[in-house]
Amino acid sequence: MHKSLDQKYMQVARACLQVLNNVNPAADRSAQIQELYGAIDTAINQLYKQQEQSLGRSFSALRAIAELDSEQDDIAEAIKLAREALPPSH
């Protein structure tokens, strides 16, 4: 599995384990399940938020590169914009 994907699964797994380790044994089963679902939803929403931010940076970089003038702008500027848009792990 891809390292980045492994890390994302681990974030969701940690959220689940945290709930399972701290579950109130006196709570009914339905409440326990809902608490676990809530933790999964929160973890996945955080991952989607990170992906959306990364995608937004990528689109911004592509727009800026597309607006470069091939007659006036240097390719170094396009390379700089592309590298700034990439996450550190790439």
KOLTI-251921 format. One record per residue (C-alpha): residue in one letter; x negated, y negated, z. Coordinates in Angstrom, 2 decimals, decimal comma. Example, Ala and Ser with C-alpha at 12.3 -4.5 7.8 and 13.67 -1.06 7.14 Angstrom:
residues 2
+-----+---------+---------+---------+
| res |      c1 |      c2 |      c3 |
+-----+---------+---------+---------+
|   A |  -12,30 |    4,50 |    7,80 |
|   S |  -13,67 |    1,06 |    7,14 |
+-----+---------+---------+---------+
END
This chain:
residues 90
+-----+---------+---------+---------+
| res |      c1 |      c2 |      c3 |
+-----+---------+---------+---------+
|   M |    0,00 |    0,00 |    0,00 |
|   H |   -1,19 |   -3,52 |   -0,77 |
|   K |   -2,87 |   -5,21 |    2,20 |
|   S |   -0,50 |   -8,20 |    2,09 |
|   L |    2,51 |   -5,90 |    2,02 |
|   D |    1,09 |   -3,92 |    4,93 |
|   Q |    0,81 |   -7,12 |    6,94 |
|   K |    4,42 |   -8,03 |    6,15 |
|   Y |    5,67 |   -4,62 |    7,26 |
|   M |    3,63 |   -4,99 |   10,43 |
|   Q |    5,30 |   -8,33 |   11,22 |
|   V |    8,74 |   -6,74 |   10,96 |
|   A |    7,61 |   -3,68 |   12,93 |
|   R |    6,19 |   -5,87 |   15,72 |
|   A |    9,47 |   -7,77 |   15,95 |
|   C |   11,36 |   -4,48 |   16,24 |
|   L |    8,98 |   -3,06 |   18,82 |
|   Q |    9,19 |   -6,23 |   20,89 |
|   V |   12,97 |   -5,88 |   21,06 |
|   L |   12,80 |   -2,15 |   21,78 |
|   N |   10,26 |   -2,68 |   24,57 |
|   N |   12,35 |   -5,41 |   26,16 |
|   V |   15,83 |   -4,00 |   25,62 |
|   N |   18,16 |   -4,29 |   28,57 |
|   P |   19,09 |   -0,70 |   29,48 |
|   A |   22,30 |   -1,97 |   31,08 |
|   A |   23,48 |   -3,50 |   27,78 |
|   D |   25,83 |   -1,43 |   25,68 |
|   R |   24,46 |    0,33 |   22,62 |
|   S |   26,16 |   -2,08 |   20,22 |
|   A |   24,49 |   -5,09 |   21,87 |
|   Q |   21,12 |   -3,35 |   21,71 |
|   I |   21,56 |   -2,62 |   18,01 |
|   Q |   22,64 |   -6,18 |   17,30 |
|   E |   19,58 |   -7,49 |   19,12 |
|   L |   17,37 |   -5,28 |   16,95 |
|   Y |   19,14 |   -6,41 |   13,77 |
|   G |   18,64 |  -10,01 |   14,86 |
|   A |   14,91 |   -9,44 |   15,31 |
|   I |   14,67 |   -7,85 |   11,86 |
|   D |   16,61 |  -10,73 |   10,28 |
|   T |   14,39 |  -13,32 |   11,97 |
|   A |   11,18 |  -11,58 |   10,86 |
|   I |   12,36 |  -11,14 |    7,27 |
|   N |   13,62 |  -14,72 |    7,06 |
|   Q |   10,20 |  -15,94 |    8,19 |
|   L |    8,56 |  -13,85 |    5,47 |
|   Y |   10,93 |  -15,24 |    2,83 |
|   K |   10,20 |  -18,76 |    4,03 |
|   Q |    6,46 |  -18,16 |    3,60 |
|   Q |    7,04 |  -16,71 |    0,12 |
|   E |    9,21 |  -19,67 |   -0,89 |
|   Q |    6,55 |  -22,12 |    0,28 |
|   S |    3,88 |  -20,25 |   -1,68 |
|   L |    6,07 |  -20,15 |   -4,76 |
|   G |    6,75 |  -23,89 |   -4,43 |
|   R |    3,00 |  -24,61 |   -4,32 |
|   S |    2,49 |  -22,45 |   -7,39 |
|   F |    5,23 |  -24,22 |   -9,35 |
|   S |    3,84 |  -27,60 |   -8,38 |
|   A |    0,38 |  -26,58 |   -9,57 |
|   L |    1,76 |  -25,23 |  -12,84 |
|   R |    3,70 |  -28,44 |  -13,45 |
|   A |    0,59 |  -30,51 |  -12,78 |
|   I |   -1,48 |  -28,32 |  -15,12 |
|   A |    1,22 |  -28,52 |  -17,81 |
|   E |    1,13 |  -32,32 |  -17,59 |
|   L |   -2,62 |  -32,46 |  -18,20 |
|   D |   -3,61 |  -33,98 |  -21,51 |
|   S |   -5,89 |  -31,64 |  -23,44 |
|   E |   -7,49 |  -34,63 |  -25,14 |
|   Q |   -8,28 |  -36,53 |  -21,94 |
|   D |   -8,33 |  -34,13 |  -19,01 |
|   D |  -11,10 |  -31,73 |  -18,12 |
|   I |  -10,43 |  -28,01 |  -17,61 |
|   A |  -12,10 |  -28,40 |  -14,22 |
|   E |   -9,01 |  -30,31 |  -13,07 |
|   A |   -6,76 |  -27,39 |  -14,07 |
|   I |   -9,04 |  -24,95 |  -12,27 |
|   K |   -8,98 |  -27,13 |   -9,15 |
|   L |   -5,16 |  -27,31 |   -9,18 |
|   A |   -4,85 |  -23,54 |   -9,64 |
|   R |   -7,28 |  -22,76 |   -6,83 |
|   E |   -5,51 |  -25,15 |   -4,46 |
|   A |   -2,21 |  -23,39 |   -5,14 |
|   L |   -3,53 |  -19,90 |   -4,45 |
|   P |   -3,27 |  -18,57 |   -0,90 |
|   P |   -6,61 |  -17,91 |    0,83 |
|   S |   -6,30 |  -14,13 |    0,40 |
|   H |   -6,50 |  -14,30 |   -3,42 |
+-----+---------+---------+---------+
END
